[in-house]
Amino acid sequence: MGYATKKIAKIIAVFLGLYAASLLYLNQIGVISMNYEKFVTMASTSATNLTDLFVLSIGGLPFAASFIGGFALGMKQG
């Protein structure tokens, strides 16, 4: 589970990075207008919500100890 999560997280991070870079590029060439403060606030809030969701989903599992051990091993191996 940890291995799969790490690989999926990497793919999502690449797509989000490309999306943010494309927005910044379009803003630079004048195609769009962007509010940087709102953009940073939204990104920070999204990261916090994602972390909270992850913590909540792991906290409810009855076999949390073995899951966390396997997850940590998968993260280390991936």
Number of C-alpha atoms within 10 A of each C-alpha: 13 19 17 13 14 17 13 12 12 12 12 12 12 12 12 12 12 12 12 14 12 12 15 16 13 14 14 12 9 10 10 11 12 14 8 10 8 10 12 11 10 12 12 12 12 12 11 12 12 12 12 11 12 11 11 11 10 14 13 9 10 9 10 13 12 10 15 15 12 15 19 15 14 16 16 11 10 12
